[in-house]
């Protein structure tokens, strides 16, 4: 084999080494960002002077919605095509913004990553619901109404607790593990692309008259981007349940019930959490004046209550610690 024949192999080896090093650096940044997020959270003073990245994403998405989601004189198929194009353009916008910010160096990258991880914010919002139950159902209904779209007016303690626990489990994926996954895989461009699509899904991914056609592209794309992270999140919750002595029921419930959800992804972490807490989750819930029927996860489990919310928060924290430990092991292994 000649020297010229070996050159492509040398280039491939160099590229592989670069990719492995980048993977290790990003894993270390994820750990640092998770610690910073836990310590600092969302500093209000900062967002009084600067727009949050998700707010900027929302403005971009709203612009697409205003210009392209016109129902008069436009067929549903045409609006669906426009929505798909908009979703693809949003990914391109995320990739470009993330790529440009990456040029600012490691500190800028770390700041952006910390801002877009929502572990502390998630804990705060779920804890607010649990704390509000000390003052009765009305304050708790108001608190849980801040984090769910379902009707809260007739919720009892069990309904409130289930809504909070389900939100925590689902958003451990959407707000922490999925952003970290796409950052480790594709750097800041991957993180921004994921977050802008996830924001679009929360804004226009509804199955109602206005968004069923136009928002379907963003919703399906969000489903695709969360396919691996949601299942990984469920496994991390199962692993965390080992410390509560419930790993068997958590794994069994995840495998049995996770697929029975309107979302192809949300059911997996929710089912894992139902087993880990030994409570039943999901089931019927009210949206507006309509009761939506759904299968219960871990139907034989106990009714959820305030104590179960606090226990779920401990499991969410343990799952994040396990994930951070995994990232550190990867970093050390690659450094060695």
Steps between C-alpha positions, in 0.01 A plus 500: 500500500643835394527817709224656291273205583558554872408870494119447506541265798712759680239768435224269624699421815560870566130579454402217733741628763361852467141374534587297811676797660205728420263244650703492820518880527124529451435232762707702747313818407167328563609412854621856564178647357281271711685606815477870407131467418436335836692775684384807307173402331328770296645837615216752472737798486655363181171452314384848597775634275539226240241291314509130589596283198168316522319837485693581181408159360138575583510826304640323194235228524224759543620677186467176300158442655371847406629492144448138397211369710221691328186291475294711260532379142769244588440125507600285795755318284664829400516612862650166596771539234571852622528368854749232396711757316481730804618218728797427274585869482485520879758222523719693257461815712597307812805349330616839373451681833669219690786492252559874524492498880745209504756738350490697826705234676448252786366754751221614267418137422483413870276799575261409218488137612433598862221736396330232289511225763189525716572268793480767771199669341319166474567426866379847604171474309416151624599591857273807484204269435588275794552797732172659387310194623587612855262792444213300350377391159438843344862623524620159383265509200640840408858374534444186294314705239831675431658177375217300336245569229219292648207648693576540871173640641372167635831335585537329836836431669554181302433673167736785591773263614472287186518805274812626678673160504424433133628845404821439693563164335428622146699820537802324644532382140393817318679743731815316609596172336388575143686836483807332652474212251489727197777720637733204555412364157513821295626783719328835535342478151333172598382646831349810340336298222340273758381785724342700219309194375394412855380858552308484171329180611388668824366801306349358181502122545135480608234279346239773468341678206769765478810282529404144403634556148760774542650370824521134401850540352643646821318241713627202297852642489496549878383140539795384290758707688371371835478135399832396658516756786153410632582132526839578650327721758267214589798271554668759723183524711498121524865509609421770757222283643766250609565733794131473596494121464253509209714435193303186410157663496639813330648295215191281469264799491716683246508202263130418543337844505745741336358449152142580605515878472379752245864605459748243366755624755343648814355170618837337558637725777151541648447123519845453652419763763164336576679174578783670687251674732250212499219743418265499205547777245339611171137390466206730412554874511294805405590752228255788486159337538608170346609195695777316317521131579841338538649185647631513854867421553565258789127474562549291815713775658388730779342842447751783459526769767726781619757257642521327161586832334792552737613141445487554122725805539755288684491244218544773238806627686647150538446437127689820417784408737525158335505666159771743608703210638463320168627808317801521734582133442489561124722806540759312706492201266557716193769704674684179587 
